[in-house]
């Protein structure tokens, strides 16, 4: 199969602020510990448009993080899995490197940072949707220094409450399932139109995020015993609500954007941390002018968890999240990004067939 791999592919390339273009781009070369994947479906995340709108990425790089496809080449040191012909899915650091990025006909990845999708389970579209969103929920809950919840297949001995603020976000949809899988009770916030979906995924209590009494309703639902909150929206108001919802005995809040920006809401009895998925690559990385140090412990944790994921999918312990197939393939990405910029995405993932 390696002899059939071209040297040039089509890819969505970051050309200038606010703009991407489908261009011819070199097919990436792989290292000894990497695999090359022929993409079948790719999935969109807010980080994609933010990288180009806020100039967090690198001009000339390939956009996109989430992909699902077929392994067409493996490096010399990849012996067992994955192997050529396997259906795999994963998450790249899109718009950061010239030879990486998921919105392309081929994507390379470390072999240990892809997961093999079991036959007769997730489609390519569904598997592509289990990238940034699912991995971020895993990291927020279980990775070193975050919430410290009990990790599946283990369960917490005595059920406790977890707040998932932003339950209808893609990360929230995955986080609800993981929290239930770990044996926790889930209170979450979302628009009422999405409450039934969230309950079907395992939420015990759903509250309208627009309700002016949202904090008191969370406290009432949990008996004011909340110790853990995952804030999946990333703005100051959602930070405030998550922090204020923690019960009088204190607890932990993890957020998707720097929690240090929420000093005005800080409590001495509440530990604030943030999570940024790109650390799972285990190398230093930049976003704009900010440089983040390598976090090998984050990579080791994700590698360990991804080994569990195929069985969780096979057992039906985690379910696919809703997807919206966007027309046009890679050529449709600019319009899909604009749709997301306008805040129109809710309780689903935009996915493209490549």
N, C-alpha and C positions, 0 to 999 in steps of 0.2 A: 504493500500500500504506500510505502514511503516514496517509491518511484513515481507515483501519480500526483504527488504534492507539487503544486506550482510554486514559482518564486514570487509571483505578484498576486495580490488579492484586492478585493474591494473592502474599504473600511471607512467608518465615519471619523473624520480627522478634524481636530480642533484647529481652525485656521486663524481666528482672531476673536476678540471679545464678543460674546453673544452669538458667535457663528461657528457652525460646523459644515463640512461638505463631504459627500461620498467621493472618495478618490482612490486611485490605484496606490497601493502601499505594499512594502515588502512583507512577505510571509515571514514571521519571526523564526529565528533559529533557536533550538532548544539546548539547554545544558544537560549534563549527564543525569541530573536528578529531576528533570522536567518531562512533561508530555506536551504533545501538540494535539489540539482538539479542533476538528472541523465543526464549526458551530451550526446548530439547527435552529435554535431559538435564543433570543437574548431579552433581558428584562431591564426596565428603566427604573431609576431611583432619583430622588431629589438631588443627591450629590452630583449627578451627571450635569444638570444645567447649572448648578452652583459653581462647578469647576470652570465652566466657560464664561459665565456671567461675571463672576468675581475674580477672574484671572487666578484661580487657585492652581490651575493645571499648566501644562507646558504646550505651547504652540507647536503643532506638528505631531502631537501624540494622538493615539487612538482613544476615543471616548468609550465609556461603558464599563460596567463592572460585572454584571451577572450573565451567565451563559449556560447553555446545555448543548451537548453535542456528542460526537463520536471520536474516540481516540484514534488518530491515524499514525502516530509515531511516538515512541518512548525512548528516553535517554538510556545510556549504557548501564547506569546503576539502578534502573527501575526493573526489578526482576519478577515480582509477584503480581501486584495490582497497582494501578490499573494496567490493562493490556490493550493492545491494538484491537479495535472493534467494540470495546466497552462503551456503553452509554454513561457519560459522566456529567457532572455539573460542578460549578465552582464560582468564585468571585475574584476578579482582578482589581487592581488599583487603576481604574480608567483615567485617562487624560493626564497621567503623570509621567509616562515613559513612552518612548518612540516605538518600542517593540512589545508593548503590552496593550491591554484594552480589549473589551469584549465585543464591541460593536464592529465586528469584522468577520470575514469568512473563516479565519483561523485565529485561535488564541493559544498562547502557551501558558503553562502553569506548573508550579512545583507539584510533583506527583502526589505528595502527601497532603496537598491542599485542594484536591478534588475528591468527590465522593461518587462511588459507583451506584447508579440508580438501578434498583432491582427490576427485573423484567415484570411486565404486567402490573406496574404500580403507577408512578407518575409519568405523564407525557413529557415531551421536551419543553413545552410551554410551562407546565406546572413545576418542573424541576428548575427551570431558569428563574422562576419566581422565588425559589428558596435560597437565594444568594445573600445579598446585603441584609435584607430584612431578617431572615432566620438567623444568620450568623451574628448579627448585632444583638438579637434577643439572647442568644446563647452567651455571648460575651458579657452582656449587662448582668445576667443572672449568676453566672458560674465562674467566670474567669477570675484569676487572682486580683484582689483589690477592689472588686465591684460589690454587688449585693451579698454574695456569699450564700446563695440559696443551695439547698440540697440538690445534687445533680442526678438526673435519671441514669440508670434504672432505679437508684435508691429513691426513697420518699421520706419526707419529713415525718418524724414520729408523731407529733401532735400538730394537726392542721392549723396554720396561721394565715392571716390575711396578707395579700400582696395587692397594692394599687398599681394598675397599669393605666397611666394617664395617656390617652390617645389610642384607645383600643381598636379603632377602625383604620389606623395607619397600618401599612404593611408590617412594620416591626411589631405593632400591637397585636395584630392577628396571629403572629407567630408566638409572641410572648405569652398570650393567654393559654395557648396549647401547652407550652413548656411548663408554665406555672402549675397547671392542673396535673400534668404528668409527674411533677415533683411532689404532688400531694397538697399543694396550697389552695386556699380559697381566694377567688379573684373578684375584686371590685374594679370596674373600669369605667371610663368616660368615652362618650361618642354621641353623634347625632342619633336621635331616636329611631330614624329609619334603618340604622345598622344594628340596633339592639338584639334583634332575633338572631342575626348572624353571629354576633359575639357570644350569645348564650349557647348556640349550637357548637361553638368551639371550646366551651368550658367556663365561660364567665358566670359567676354566681349572682352578681349584682351589676346592673348597668345604669349609669346616670348620665343625663344630658349635660354635656360639657358647658352648654350655655347657661345652665341654671345658676342664678346668682347665689343660691345656697349650696353650691356643689361641695364645698368643704364640709359644711355641717352634715350634709347627707352622707358623705363618705364616713365621717365619724360615727354617725348613727348606725350605718350598715355594719360597721366593723366593731361596734361596741367601744369605740375610741381606743382600740388596741393595736392599731396599725404600726408595724415596725419597718416595713419594706415598701418602697415605692420606686417604680421605673417610669421615668418621664420621657415619653416617646414623641414629643412634638418639638421641643427645643427652643422655646421662647421664654421670656421672663415671667409671663403670667402663668404658664404651665409649671415653671419652676416653683413659683409662689404657692400654687395650689398643692403641689406634691409635698412641699416642705410643711405647710400648715396642716395637712391632713394626718401627718404622723402623730401618734398618740402621745400622752404625757410622759411615758417611760422612755421616749426617744427612739431613734432608729437610723435607717440609712436611706438615702435617695441617690439614684444613679440617673444621669441625664445624657441626652444626645449632643448637647452643646456645653461649653464650659460653665460649670456650676459656680465658679468663682465670680461670675458676673451677677450672681444673685446674693451678694453680701447683705443687702438690705433686708432680706428675708431669713438670714442665717439664724440658726439656733445652736447653742452649745451642745445640745443633746442629740443633734442630728448630723451624721456624717454625710458630706456631699462629695460625690465622685462623678466623673464623666467617662464615657466609653466612646472610642473612635476605632471603627473596625479595621482600618488600614494597618493597625499595629499587628494584626495576625500574620503579616508577612515577615515579621521578625527582623526588619531592617529599618534604619533611619529613613524618614521621608519628610518631604516638605509640602506645605499647602500655602501658596502665596509666599510671604516672607517668614512664615513660622516653620521651624524645623523641629520635628518630633524625634526623640531618641529611639533606638531599637528596643523592642520589648520581646525578647526571645521567649519569655514565659507565656505571653499571649499566643504566640505561634504554637508552642508546645501544647497548650490547652486546646486550641482549635483542632490541631491534628488529632488529638486524643478523642475529641467529641465527634469529629467527622467519621471516625471508625464505627461509632455507634449508630450513625444516622441511617444507613441502609436497613438495619433491622427494625428501627423505629418506623420507617416507612413501610416495610414489609408487613409489620404487625398491625398497621393502621393506627399506631399510637400518635402519629402526627398526620394531619390531613392537608391536602392541597389548599392553597388560598385562592380566592377568585382572581381570574386573569381577564384582561381586556385585550384581545388580539387587535393590534393596530395595523391598518392597511399600509402596504407599500414596502414592507421589508426595511432594509437599511435606508432606503430613500425616504421612508416615512418618519425617520427619527426627528428631524427638525420640527415637524408639526406635533409630534408626540411630546417633545420637550416643551413647546409652547403651551400645550394643553395642561401640562403639569405646572408650569410657571403660573398659570392663571388660577391655580388652586382647585381644579376640577376633578382631581383624582381622589376617590374615597372608597375604602373597603375593597380595593382591587389593585392588581399590578398591571401596568402596560407592558405587553410582550410583543415582540416582533419575530416573524419567521425570517430566517436569513436565506 
